[in-house]
Structure formats: structure tokens, C-alpha cells
């Protein structure tokens, strides 16, 4: 049966300016969502009810413009239309959007103007914030079936829709989590198999079983001679490409430096024209020099871009056949390999390459194993946003209920989010107690403030620890693969963690008095 989709119209802003265009059509939901609507209700008959609604912004963004949803409440397929609108509100704004939609149907989201109750009791029309007259019940709030029959039918349809959405949200969460975990475990198994093959390929071992023992650290075999020569050739090619890029960058820097220095004669004394403006010859000379400088800078930037592209394509090409090169191309090994190939290096250079190979393979093998054990818990997938986003894309459910469920769960799993909320509450208590100490006879408040300060520091320290553990987990997710495109997370930066550690340490130093106050209070409690 076809379902009438709510009609959406823009509403004039509160300041009386011209309303903007209607919002973009809301996304169609097909996977794990309610049946789609087909046609809007347009009649002004008995069953029409206008619902003004302004959804909150997603994750701190500005609220969406107010729109008016029009429902034909006498249609037999009204429940499906309400379910579709509820889904759309949830997809666009999450749980806050869902709550806003529920409040809009009941009328509790609208702030009544002054004298509103008296106006509706006299039968005057109820208007939106933009001044547009709403069609439907004479009351802006849902009261009961007799006085607000249209809203009553909407509220009756809302209950099952909310229950169905909750069921589908739970189902969607399980589907995305299972798919993400299965995909991650499959990629980790493939990574460990690739590491075994690379060990057997590059090292002097009898078979892949012996290669596995090498990866566990129980032996240290030599490199195969033919593979060492191939590795040296590829590393030398990377070193040459890096050197050309460095030369292009140096040229670009020189051109930029010349542009910052005034050209000979440009900054010297000139015969000024009217009001001290240089004469035409000076202006033409400066314009020509500026044009030439810009052309030189454009050419230098184009050279840098070309050398970057060549290096990226070379690493991608060589890495397809020797994945360990993805871990080496930015380090010092290419330069050492070129020195060894040119006969300028000691035998230790070959040993450095063997050590680097063993370190890379063993590190990847161990990280993949640890991550496999971590993912034994299905809920662990929510700690890897890149994995969840890739799963959403592979399932083809972007901009639908499953995607919203998954992204909200990822946000909930952010490191220290629950501890941060606790820290905020402790901060409120500390502030209130500190203010209370200014009042006469409020001596106990000082102890409360000191205790809250110490508790806040403990929570902040715990937040830093949790954040550090999460960064270490992300680091393992990046190191568990030789091929960067298969990684479950990008290599993390520890700079923000270092800043947090420094801030907590500074807070501890500045809170010595609070620690002493708490210690004295604890001592008085335990002393006889």
C-alpha cells in the first residue's frame, strides 16, 4: 500500500525576513527502515494536521531550519508515514532528533506566545513562529481524543513507530558489529598469511612453518641472496626518487626566498610622483618582476607536485610486489641501500636491512595477533571508526538508520567520554563548594571543595590513562598490516596525549594545598 510522505514547507524566520528555499529532500531509507512513502497529503480537509518542527544540529551543529510536516490523519496508512518521518528525524539528528519529533507531534516542542491559552480558547488560529497559520486541531498541544482528534491519531501511530525503531536500531547495531568484526578478522588473517609468505620469501628458511617460528622470535636466519639484491634495487630506486623530490623542494624554497627579498633597486630611492607614488617606470618594473617571480614559483610548485606523484606511484608499484617497502620508504634504509649498492657502506648495512626486515615482519605479526584477540569481543569494533565507516560503505547503508546507529555508537565509545562527563560534574561541585566558602559559617564547604578538586585530578589522570591505552590500540591497528590500505586505523599522534599529561602534572603541582586538606580530613576520621 502506498504511504503519504509528509509535505515539507519552509517557514518564515522569526525576524520576518523572506524564508529560504525548502530543505533538500530527505533521504530514502530502504535497509532496516520503514516502508517508503509515495505521495504527500495536500488536501485541506478534516484529516490534515500541520506539524512545525526544527531538528537540533547533529553533534553540536546549528539547528536545522524550521519546516512544516503535513499529515493526512484519516489515511489508513498513516502509521507508515509517521514511521518514515520518525526514521528521517533520527537519521538526521540522532536520538535528539527522535525526541524532537515526538515532542513536535504532541505539540510540546512549541513555545506558546503570550496569551496563547486565552487565544485558543476563543477559537483563534494557532500559528508557527513564522506567522503561518497551522491547519489541524485548534489546540497546539495534544490534549485528548475529543479536543485534538488529529494529534490523537498521530500520537497513536507514534507509539508503535517508536517501538519498531528501537527494535530496528538494536538489529542494525548487531548487523554492523558482526559485519565489521568478520571483515576485520578476515583482513587480519590475510595479513598474517602475507607476513608468513614474506618471511619465507626473503629469509633462508625451509618452509612457511619454519618462517612462523622466525616470526615468533626463536631464530634469526640470513637473507636470501637473490632477494637481498632485489630489495637493494627497489630501495635505491626509492632513494633516487626521494632525492629528486628533495631537490625540487629546495628549488621551491629558493624561489620563495627570492620573492621575499626586494629585487635590486626596487626598494631603493626612486623619484616619487604625486603624493609619493612611484613613477610609471618604477611601477612597470615592479609589475614585471612580480609576474616573473610568480611564474618561477608556479613552475617550482609544479615540479614539486610532479616529483611527489612520481615517488607515490613508485612506492605503490614496488609495494605491490614487496609490501615491506611500505614500512621502509620514509626511513633511512633507502639511503643505506644506495650506499651499499655503490660500495661505500660497511657489511653492517646489509645487517641493518636484515634487522629491519625481521623487525617489520615480527612487529606486524605480533600486532595482528593481539588485534585478533581484541576483536574476540564483538563490541571492540566500535573503537575503530575507520573500520565502522568502511563497513557502512560496504553494506550500502549510508544515510540510513544502521549508519546512524553505528556512528552514534562510535561516538559513545570515544576514549574517556564517560570520564569526561564525570569530571564535568565534579567541576560543578567544586565550583559550588568554592563559592559556598565565601559565605559566613560555611567552613565545611572548604573541605568539600578540596575533596572535589582531588577527585577531579584523579578522574583527569584516569582519562589520560584511558586515552593512552586507546592510542596504543590504534597504533596496533595500524601496525597489524603491511599494506596501508588494509589498516583498521591510521597511525595515531601522541602529541595531544603529551599535552594532557603535562596539564595533569601541572594541576597536581598547583593542588598541593587541596591534597593536604584532604589528608588532614582523612586523618581526623581515622584517629581515635
FIGU-910460 format. One record per residue (C-alpha): x, y, z. Coordinates in steps of 0.2 Angstrom, whole numbers, padded with zeros to 4 digits, always signed. Layout:
N
XYZ ...
This chain:
528
+0000+0000+0000 +0007+0017-0004 +0011+0029+0010 +0009+0048+0010 +0025+0056+0014 +0024+0072+0025 +0023+0088+0015 +0038+0099+0019 +0037+0118+0018 +0049+0131+0023 +0043+0143+0037 +0047+0162+0038 +0060+0166+0051 +0056+0175+0067 +0063+0191+0061 +0051+0192+0047 +0063+0191+0033 +0060+0181+0017 +0060+0162+0020 +0074+0152+0012 +0071+0138+0000 +0064+0122+0006 +0077+0109+0013 +0084+0096+0002 +0073+0081+0000 +0075+0069+0015 +0085+0053+0011 +0076+0037+0006 +0078+0023+0018 +0077+0005+0012 +0088-0006+0023 +0080-0010+0040 +0069+0005+0039 +0050+0008+0037 +0041+0006+0021 +0044+0022+0010 +0030+0035+0007 +0024+0039-0010 +0013+0054-0011 +0011+0069+0001 -0006+0074+0008 -0011+0091+0001 -0030+0092+0005 -0036+0105+0017 -0050+0093+0023 -0054+0086+0040 -0039+0075+0042 -0025+0087+0038 -0013+0091+0053 +0002+0103+0051 +0017+0099+0062 +0030+0113+0064 +0047+0106+0068 +0065+0111+0069 +0078+0097+0072 +0093+0100+0083 +0110+0101+0074 +0120+0085+0073 +0134+0084+0086 +0134+0102+0091 +0130+0109+0074 +0117+0123+0072 +0099+0118+0072 +0091+0114+0056 +0078+0127+0049 +0060+0125+0054 +0049+0116+0042 +0031+0111+0042 +0026+0092+0040 +0008+0089+0034 +0000+0073+0038 -0017+0067+0032 -0023+0059+0048 -0038+0050+0040 -0027+0039+0029 -0026+0021+0033 -0008+0021+0030 -0004+0035+0042 +0007+0024+0054 +0019+0020+0039 +0020+0039+0036 +0023+0043+0054 +0036+0029+0055 +0045+0036+0039 +0046+0054+0047 +0052+0047+0063 +0066+0037+0054 +0071+0053+0045 +0072+0064+0060 +0083+0050+0069 +0094+0049+0054 +0097+0067+0053 +0099+0071+0071 +0100+0055+0081 +0091+0052+0097 +0089+0071+0100 +0080+0072+0083 +0069+0057+0088 +0064+0066+0104 +0061+0082+0095 +0049+0073+0083 +0040+0065+0097 +0038+0082+0105 +0033+0090+0089 +0018+0078+0086 +0012+0081+0104 +0015+0100+0102 +0026+0101+0117 +0041+0107+0107 +0032+0123+0103 +0034+0138+0115 +0017+0146+0116 +0016+0165+0114 +0010+0177+0127 -0009+0174+0130 -0009+0158+0120 -0021+0148+0131 -0033+0163+0130 -0031+0164+0111 -0035+0146+0108 -0050+0146+0120 -0058+0160+0109 -0055+0149+0094 -0041+0160+0086 -0029+0150+0074 -0013+0143+0081 +0002+0150+0071 +0020+0144+0069 +0035+0155+0073 +0035+0162+0056 +0017+0168+0057 +0009+0155+0046 -0007+0148+0051 -0007+0129+0055 -0020+0118+0048 -0027+0105+0060 -0033+0104+0078 -0037+0121+0086 -0025+0117+0101 -0006+0117+0098 -0004+0104+0112 -0011+0086+0112 -0025+0086+0125 -0036+0071+0121 -0046+0062+0108 -0061+0074+0108 -0052+0091+0108 -0037+0086+0097 -0043+0071+0086 -0029+0074+0073 -0015+0074+0085 -0023+0059+0094 -0022+0049+0078 -0004+0054+0076 +0001+0050+0094 -0007+0033+0092 +0003+0030+0076 +0019+0036+0085 +0019+0023+0099 +0022+0008+0088 +0034+0018+0077 +0045+0021+0092 +0045+0003+0097 +0049-0003+0080 +0063+0010+0078 +0070+0004+0094 +0070-0014+0088 +0077-0010+0071 +0091+0000+0080 +0096-0015+0090 +0096-0026+0075 +0106-0014+0065 +0119-0012+0078 +0121-0031+0079 +0122-0032+0060 +0135-0018+0058 +0145-0025+0073 +0145-0043+0066 +0150-0037+0048 +0164-0026+0054 +0171-0039+0066 +0170-0053+0052 +0178-0041+0039 +0192-0036+0052 +0196-0054+0057 +0197-0059+0038 +0209-0045+0035 +0220-0049+0050 +0221-0067+0045 +0226-0062+0027 +0239-0050+0035 +0247-0064+0045 +0247-0075+0030 +0255-0062+0020 +0269-0059+0033 +0272-0078+0033 +0274-0078+0014 +0286-0063+0015 +0297-0071+0028 +0298-0087+0018 +0302-0077+0003 +0316-0066+0010 +0323-0077+0023 +0334-0093+0021 +0321-0104+0029 +0315-0121+0023 +0296-0118+0023 +0282-0107+0029 +0281-0117+0045 +0299-0113+0049 +0295-0095+0044 +0282-0094+0058 +0295-0099+0071 +0306-0085+0064 +0291-0073+0067 +0289-0079+0085 +0307-0073+0088 +0315-0091+0090 +0328-0089+0076 +0337-0076+0066 +0341-0083+0048 +0350-0074+0035 +0343-0065+0020 +0341-0074+0003 +0355-0068-0008 +0344-0065-0023 +0330-0057-0013 +0343-0045-0005 +0348-0039-0022 +0330-0036-0027 +0327-0027-0011 +0343-0016-0014 +0337-0012-0031 +0320-0006-0026 +0327+0004-0011 +0339+0013-0022 +0325+0017-0034 +0316+0025-0020 +0331+0034-0013 +0333+0042-0031 +0315+0047-0031 +0317+0055-0014 +0332+0064-0019 +0324+0072-0034 +0309+0077-0023 +0321+0085-0010 +0330+0094-0025 +0313+0101-0031 +0308+0106-0013 +0325+0115-0011 +0322+0124-0028 +0305+0130-0022 +0312+0136-0006 +0325+0146-0015 +0312+0154-0026 +0301+0159-0011 +0316+0166-0003 +0320+0177-0018 +0302+0183-0018 +0303+0189+0000 +0319+0199-0004 +0317+0216-0014 +0325+0215-0031 +0340+0226-0034 +0334+0244-0035 +0316+0240-0031 +0317+0245-0013 +0330+0260-0016 +0326+0278-0018 +0315+0282-0033 +0309+0299-0040 +0291+0299-0032 +0277+0305-0042 +0261+0314-0035 +0259+0310-0016 +0274+0300-0016 +0268+0287-0028 +0282+0279-0038 +0283+0285-0056 +0277+0274-0071 +0294+0266-0075 +0295+0260-0057 +0278+0253-0056 +0281+0244-0073 +0297+0237-0067 +0289+0231-0051 +0275+0223-0060 +0286+0214-0072 +0297+0207-0058 +0282+0201-0049 +0275+0192-0064 +0292+0184-0067 +0293+0179-0049 +0275+0171-0049 +0279+0161-0065 +0295+0155-0057 +0285+0150-0041 +0272+0141-0051 +0285+0131-0061 +0294+0126-0044 +0277+0121-0036 +0273+0111-0052 +0290+0102-0051 +0287+0098-0033 +0270+0091-0036 +0277+0080-0051 +0291+0073-0040 +0278+0069-0026 +0267+0060-0039 +0282+0050-0046 +0288+0045-0029 +0270+0040-0023 +0267+0029-0039 +0284+0021-0037 +0281+0016-0019 +0264+0009-0024 +0271+0000-0038 +0285-0008-0029 +0275-0011-0013 +0263-0022-0023 +0277-0035-0025 +0286-0031-0009 +0274-0025+0004 +0288-0022+0017 +0293-0007+0007 +0278+0002+0013 +0286+0002+0030 +0303+0007+0024 +0302+0021+0011 +0301+0036+0023 +0315+0030+0034 +0334+0029+0032 +0335+0012+0023 +0334+0018+0005 +0349+0029+0008 +0359+0015+0016 +0354+0003+0002 +0361+0016-0011 +0377+0017-0001 +0379-0002+0000 +0375-0003-0019 +0388+0010-0023 +0401+0000-0012 +0403+0015+0000 +0395+0005+0015 +0402-0007+0028 +0395-0025+0029 +0384-0018+0044 +0372-0010+0031 +0367-0027+0025 +0364-0032+0043 +0354-0017+0045 +0342-0022+0031 +0340-0039+0038 +0337-0032+0055 +0324-0020+0048 +0315-0035+0039 +0314-0046+0054 +0308-0031+0065 +0295-0026+0052 +0288-0044+0050 +0288-0048+0068 +0280-0032+0073 +0266-0034+0060 +0264-0052+0065 +0263-0048+0084 +0251-0033+0081 +0239-0044+0070 +0239-0057+0083 +0235-0045+0098 +0221-0037+0087 +0213-0053+0083 +0212-0057+0102 +0205-0040+0105 +0191-0042+0092 +0186-0058+0101 +0174-0046+0110 +0162-0040+0096 +0159-0023+0105 +0178-0019+0102 +0174-0014+0083 +0166+0002+0089 +0183+0008+0095 +0189+0008+0077 +0180+0022+0067 +0188+0019+0051 +0183+0000+0051 +0165+0005+0055 +0164+0018+0041 +0171+0005+0029 +0158-0007+0034 +0144+0005+0032 +0150+0009+0014 +0152-0010+0010 +0134-0013+0017 +0127+0001+0007 +0118+0009+0021 +0125+0026+0022 +0112+0040+0027 +0101+0026+0034 +0096+0020+0051 +0110+0007+0053 +0123+0021+0048 +0116+0032+0062 +0116+0018+0075 +0134+0014+0071 +0141+0032+0071 +0132+0036+0087 +0139+0020+0095 +0157+0025+0089 +0154+0042+0097 +0149+0034+0113 +0165+0023+0113 +0177+0038+0112 +0191+0037+0124 +0187+0045+0141 +0169+0051+0136 +0161+0044+0151 +0175+0050+0162 +0174+0067+0155 +0156+0069+0159 +0160+0064+0177 +0174+0076+0178 +0162+0090+0172 +0150+0086+0187 +0165+0086+0199 +0169+0103+0192 +0152+0109+0196 +0153+0103+0214 +0170+0111+0216 +0164+0127+0210 +0148+0127+0221 +0158+0122+0236 +0171+0136+0232 +0158+0149+0231 +0150+0142+0247 +0166+0145+0257 +0164+0164+0254 +0148+0163+0265 +0149+0165+0284 +0149+0149+0294 +0152+0138+0279 +0169+0131+0284 +0164+0113+0279 +0162+0119+0261 +0181+0121+0260 +0184+0103+0264 +0171+0098+0251 +0180+0110+0238 +0197+0102+0242 +0189+0084+0240 +0181+0089+0224 +0197+0096+0217 +0207+0080+0222 +0193+0069+0214 +0194+0079+0198 +0213+0077+0197 +0210+0058+0199 +0197+0057+0186 +0208+0068+0174 +0223+0056+0177 +0212+0041+0173 +0206+0050+0157 +0224+0052+0151 +0227+0033+0155 +0212+0028+0145 +0217+0039+0131 +0234+0032+0131 +0228+0014+0130 +0216+0019+0116 +0230+0027+0106 +0241+0011+0109 +0227+0001+0102 +0225+0012+0087 +0244+0010+0084 +0242-0009+0084 +0228-0007+0072 +0240+0002+0060 +0255-0009+0063 +0245-0025+0060 +0246-0023+0041 +0260-0021+0029 +0248-0013+0016 +0242+0004+0022 +0225+0002+0013 +0221-0013+0024 +0224-0005+0041 +0210-0004+0053 +0216+0014+0059 +0228+0027+0055 +0244+0029+0064 +0240+0040+0079 +0249+0055+0085 +0254+0056+0103 +0256+0075+0104 +0239+0078+0112 +0242+0065+0125 +0258+0073+0130 +0249+0089+0132 +0236+0081+0143 +0250+0073+0153 +0258+0090+0156 +0242+0098+0161 +0238+0085+0173 +0255+0086+0181 +0254+0105+0182 +0237+0103+0190 +0244+0091+0203 +0258+0104+0207 +0245+0118+0209 +0234+0107+0220 +0246+0103+0235 +0235+0113+0247 +0220+0103+0242 +0229+0087+0245 +0235+0092+0262 +0217+0097+0267 +0210+0080+0261 +0224+0071+0270 +0221+0080+0286 +0202+0077+0285 +0206+0058+0282 +0217+0058+0297 +0204+0065+0308 +0192+0052+0303 +0204+0038+0307 +0211+0045+0323 +0203+0040+0340 
